[in-house]
């Protein structure tokens, strides 16, 4: 086990990625910068998925 002396320091857990983008769901189908798969799932379909799963996302991110 490694012990780190944090005397006089602050520890903030979970701040690796402290924000999310609801306008782009992060799915493979709407990330043409990684690989463009929009011909399989359109942006409109991805937006609908985002809206339909918003409550679950907010619950997990709060």
C-alpha positions as CSV (number, residue, x, y, z in Angstrom):
1,X,0.0,0.0,0.0
2,X,1.2,3.5,-0.8
3,X,0.6,6.3,1.7
4,X,0.7,9.8,0.4
5,X,1.1,12.6,2.9
6,X,-1.6,15.1,2.1
7,X,-1.0,17.4,5.0
8,X,-2.0,21.0,3.9
9,X,-3.3,19.8,0.6
10,X,-6.8,19.3,-0.9
11,X,-8.2,16.2,-2.4
12,X,-11.1,16.6,-4.9
13,X,-12.4,13.3,-6.1
14,X,-14.2,12.9,-9.4
15,X,-13.0,16.0,-11.1
16,X,-11.2,14.2,-13.9
17,X,-14.1,15.2,-16.3
18,X,-16.4,17.6,-14.4
19,X,-18.6,18.5,-17.3
20,X,-20.8,16.8,-20.0
21,X,-22.2,17.9,-23.3
22,X,-25.9,17.1,-23.8
23,X,-25.9,18.6,-27.3
24,X,-23.5,15.8,-28.5
25,X,-24.3,12.6,-26.8
26,X,-20.8,11.2,-27.3
27,X,-22.1,8.2,-29.3
28,X,-20.1,6.8,-32.1
29,X,-22.7,8.0,-34.6
30,X,-22.3,11.7,-34.0
31,X,-18.6,11.9,-33.6
32,X,-17.4,12.4,-37.2
33,X,-14.0,13.6,-35.8
34,X,-13.4,10.0,-34.7
35,X,-15.2,8.0,-37.3
36,X,-18.2,9.2,-39.4
37,X,-21.0,6.7,-38.9
38,X,-23.9,9.2,-39.3
39,X,-25.1,7.2,-42.4
40,X,-26.1,4.5,-39.9
41,X,-27.7,6.7,-37.2
42,X,-28.6,10.3,-38.1
43,X,-28.0,13.3,-35.9
44,X,-31.8,13.7,-35.5
45,X,-32.0,10.1,-34.2
46,X,-29.1,10.7,-31.8
47,X,-30.7,13.8,-30.5
48,X,-33.9,11.9,-29.8
49,X,-31.9,9.2,-27.9
50,X,-30.3,12.0,-25.9
51,X,-33.6,13.5,-25.0
52,X,-35.2,10.1,-24.1
53,X,-32.3,9.2,-21.8
54,X,-31.8,12.7,-20.2
55,X,-33.3,11.8,-16.8
56,X,-30.9,8.8,-16.5
57,X,-27.9,10.9,-17.5
58,X,-28.8,13.6,-15.0
59,X,-29.2,11.1,-12.3
60,X,-25.8,9.6,-12.9
61,X,-24.1,12.9,-13.2
62,X,-25.4,14.5,-10.1
